[in-house]
Amino acid sequence: MSEARLLSLVVRYPHPAALGRKVRDGSVFGALHELEARGLVTRRRGLYRLTRRGAGELAISRAIAVLLHHCAVAPRMPAGGAVAAASRDG
């Protein structure tokens, strides 16, 4: 599971039992401890929450995913790029 996916799940399911039900992989708690050690999540009163740094990392990951998606669905330029297209049109 990617770090961004796990951070997203922490936002939705802050309770460890809910996380455990959502992610049936036993390694999720090891990953959460690692995220906690890196300062991306914190655990208070038994609930996991994103830190400011964790929220920033998640926002960056989401922005990259959006950019990659737009690049994947954007129309492809012909060989030579915009210069070749402009010279044919002009």
C-alpha positions in Angstrom: 0.0 0.0 0.0 1.3 3.4 -0.9 2.1 6.0 1.7 -0.4 8.4 0.2 -3.2 5.8 0.3 -2.5 5.1 4.0 -2.5 8.8 4.8 -5.9 9.1 3.0 -7.2 6.2 5.1 -6.0 7.8 8.3 -8.1 10.9 7.4 -11.2 8.7 6.8 -10.7 6.1 9.5 -8.7 7.5 12.5 -9.6 4.6 14.8 -7.2 1.7 14.7 -10.0 -0.9 14.6 -11.6 0.8 11.7 -8.3 1.0 9.9 -7.7 -2.7 10.6 -11.1 -3.6 9.1 -10.6 -1.4 6.0 -7.1 -2.7 5.4 -6.9 -6.4 5.9 -3.1 -6.4 5.6 -1.5 -6.9 9.0 1.4 -4.6 8.0 -0.7 -1.5 8.3 0.1 -0.9 11.9 3.9 -1.2 11.2 3.5 1.3 8.4 1.5 3.6 10.8 4.3 3.4 13.3 6.8 4.3 10.6 4.6 7.3 9.5 4.4 8.3 13.2 8.2 8.2 13.5 8.6 10.4 10.5 6.2 12.9 11.9 3.4 12.4 9.3 0.8 11.1 11.8 0.2 11.3 15.5 -1.8 9.2 17.8 -3.9 10.8 20.5 -6.5 9.2 22.6 -6.2 6.1 20.5 -7.0 7.8 17.2 -4.5 8.5 14.4 -4.5 12.0 12.9 -2.4 13.6 10.2 0.1 16.2 11.3 0.6 19.4 9.3 3.5 17.7 7.6 1.4 14.6 6.9 -1.4 16.8 5.4 1.2 18.5 3.2 2.6 15.2 2.0 -0.9 14.0 1.2 -1.7 17.2 -0.7 1.5 16.9 -2.7 0.8 13.2 -3.5 -2.7 14.1 -4.7 -1.5 17.0 -6.8 1.1 14.7 -8.5 -1.6 12.1 -9.1 -3.8 14.8 -10.7 -1.0 16.0 -12.9 -0.1 12.5 -14.0 -3.8 11.8 -14.8 -4.0 15.0 -16.9 -0.8 14.1 -18.8 -2.2 10.6 -19.5 -5.5 11.9 -20.9 -4.1 15.0 -22.7 -4.0 14.7 -26.5 -0.7 13.7 -27.8 1.4 16.1 -29.8 2.7 14.9 -33.2 6.4 14.2 -33.5 8.2 17.5 -33.4 5.7 19.0 -30.9 4.0 22.4 -31.2 6.6 23.8 -33.6 5.8 21.2 -36.3 2.1 21.6 -35.7 2.4 25.4 -36.0 4.4 25.3 -39.2 1.9 23.0 -40.8 -1.0 25.3 -39.9 0.7 28.5 -40.8 
